[in-house]
Amino acid sequence: MQDLPHRYEVAGVASAEGNITLESSGLRSITSAAPLEFGGPGDLWSPETLLVAAVADCFILTFRAVARASKLSWVSLECHVDGTLDRVERVMQFTAFRVRASLRVPSGTSEEQARRTLAKAEQTCLITNSLKCASHLETDVVIES
């Protein structure tokens, strides 16, 4: 890991109507629009879906690092995140994230160690730690036979 602080730069480019192009040096551009719930087309990534995706992505990347440090062998991890957007004191904001993680581990793996590793990933995920709303983890560990 490089020394902190890290900086990440993204540019959004748009005209008065239509989609937004999101760009960052060295990355492919992506197209974004308002979600269906806000009158958008519903077929493109939106700021809301990108934020929820960031929670899932960060959880998995954090789990990889924690599992490596814990010497936990694993086969696959599927992470589904539900983000709840609501109005709080007349301000729209995300009020909760529910992270459902299904981890598949090899035969002979300690289920307790697997659950501890998932919990540590939730506690140290930098995206959820950067948000002001709560995140709740639900886990399922499948031990292969």
C-alpha positions as CSV (number, residue, x, y, z in Angstrom):
1,M,0.0,0.0,0.0
2,Q,1.2,3.5,-0.8
3,D,1.6,6.1,2.0
4,L,-1.6,8.0,3.0
5,P,-3.3,10.2,2.1
6,H,-4.5,8.8,-1.2
7,R,-6.4,11.0,-3.7
8,Y,-8.9,9.8,-6.3
9,E,-10.1,12.1,-9.1
10,V,-13.2,11.7,-11.3
11,A,-14.6,14.1,-13.8
12,G,-18.3,14.2,-14.7
13,V,-19.1,15.6,-18.2
14,A,-22.6,16.4,-19.3
15,S,-24.8,18.8,-21.3
16,A,-28.1,20.3,-20.3
17,E,-30.0,17.1,-21.1
18,G,-29.0,13.5,-21.4
19,N,-26.5,11.2,-19.8
20,I,-23.4,11.9,-17.8
21,T,-19.9,10.6,-18.7
22,L,-17.7,9.7,-15.8
23,E,-14.0,9.7,-16.4
24,S,-10.8,9.0,-14.4
25,S,-7.3,8.8,-15.7
26,G,-6.3,5.4,-16.9
27,L,-9.9,4.0,-16.6
28,R,-12.6,3.4,-19.2
29,S,-15.3,6.0,-19.1
30,I,-18.8,5.0,-17.8
31,T,-22.1,6.5,-18.5
32,S,-24.5,7.5,-15.8
33,A,-28.0,8.8,-15.5
34,A,-30.7,9.4,-12.9
35,P,-32.3,6.2,-11.7
36,L,-35.8,5.3,-12.7
37,E,-37.1,6.4,-9.3
38,F,-35.9,10.0,-10.1
39,G,-37.3,10.0,-13.7
40,G,-34.2,8.6,-15.3
41,P,-34.1,5.8,-17.9
42,G,-33.4,3.0,-15.4
43,D,-30.9,1.3,-17.7
44,L,-27.7,3.0,-16.7
45,W,-25.6,3.2,-13.5
46,S,-26.7,6.1,-11.3
47,P,-25.1,7.8,-8.4
48,E,-27.3,5.7,-6.1
49,T,-26.4,2.4,-7.7
50,L,-22.7,3.4,-7.9
51,L,-22.7,4.1,-4.2
52,V,-24.3,0.7,-3.3
53,A,-21.9,-1.0,-5.7
54,A,-19.0,0.7,-3.9
55,V,-20.2,-0.9,-0.7
56,A,-20.2,-4.4,-2.2
57,D,-16.9,-3.9,-4.0
58,C,-15.1,-2.5,-1.0
59,F,-16.5,-5.3,1.3
60,I,-15.1,-8.0,-1.1
61,L,-11.7,-6.3,-1.5
62,T,-11.5,-5.8,2.3
63,F,-12.5,-9.4,2.9
64,R,-9.7,-10.5,0.5
65,A,-7.1,-8.6,2.5
66,V,-8.4,-9.8,5.9
67,A,-8.6,-13.4,4.7
68,R,-5.1,-13.2,3.3
69,A,-3.8,-11.8,6.6
70,S,-5.8,-14.4,8.6
71,K,-4.6,-17.2,6.3
72,L,-8.2,-18.2,5.6
73,S,-8.6,-20.3,2.5
74,W,-11.8,-19.6,0.6
75,V,-13.4,-20.5,-2.8
76,S,-15.9,-17.7,-3.5
77,L,-17.7,-14.8,-2.0
78,E,-21.0,-13.4,-3.2
79,C,-22.0,-10.0,-1.8
80,H,-25.5,-8.5,-2.2
81,V,-26.1,-5.0,-0.9
82,D,-29.4,-3.2,-0.4
83,G,-29.2,0.5,0.2
84,T,-32.2,2.4,1.6
85,L,-32.7,6.0,0.5
86,D,-35.1,8.0,2.6
87,R,-35.9,11.5,3.7
88,V,-34.5,12.5,7.1
89,E,-35.4,15.9,8.4
90,R,-36.3,17.1,4.9
91,V,-33.0,15.8,3.4
92,M,-32.7,12.8,1.1
93,Q,-30.0,10.5,2.3
94,F,-29.1,6.8,2.5
95,T,-30.3,5.6,5.9
96,A,-29.0,2.0,5.9
97,F,-27.1,-0.6,3.9
98,R,-27.8,-4.3,4.3
99,V,-24.8,-6.4,3.2
100,R,-25.6,-10.1,2.6
101,A,-22.4,-12.1,2.2
102,S,-22.3,-15.8,1.1
103,L,-18.9,-17.3,1.5
104,R,-17.9,-20.7,0.2
105,V,-14.9,-22.3,1.9
106,P,-13.0,-25.6,1.4
107,S,-13.8,-28.7,3.4
108,G,-12.1,-28.6,6.8
109,T,-12.3,-24.8,7.2
110,S,-13.4,-23.5,10.5
111,E,-16.8,-21.9,10.2
112,E,-16.0,-19.7,13.2
113,Q,-12.9,-18.4,11.6
114,A,-14.8,-17.7,8.4
115,R,-17.5,-15.8,10.3
116,R,-14.9,-13.8,12.2
117,T,-13.1,-12.9,9.0
118,L,-16.4,-11.7,7.4
119,A,-17.1,-9.6,10.5
120,K,-13.7,-8.1,10.5
121,A,-14.1,-7.2,6.8
122,E,-17.4,-5.4,7.7
123,Q,-15.7,-3.5,10.6
124,T,-12.8,-2.3,8.4
125,C,-14.5,-1.6,5.1
126,L,-13.4,2.0,4.3
127,I,-16.5,2.8,2.3
128,T,-19.0,1.9,5.0
129,N,-16.7,3.5,7.6
130,S,-16.9,6.7,5.5
131,L,-20.7,6.9,5.4
132,K,-22.8,8.3,8.2
133,C,-25.6,5.6,8.0
134,A,-25.5,2.2,9.5
135,S,-24.4,-1.0,7.7
136,H,-25.7,-4.4,8.8
137,L,-24.0,-7.6,7.8
138,E,-25.8,-10.9,7.3
139,T,-23.6,-13.9,6.6
140,D,-23.9,-17.4,5.2
141,V,-20.9,-19.7,5.2
142,V,-21.0,-22.8,3.0
143,I,-18.4,-25.4,3.6
144,E,-17.7,-27.5,0.5
145,S,-17.9,-31.3,0.9
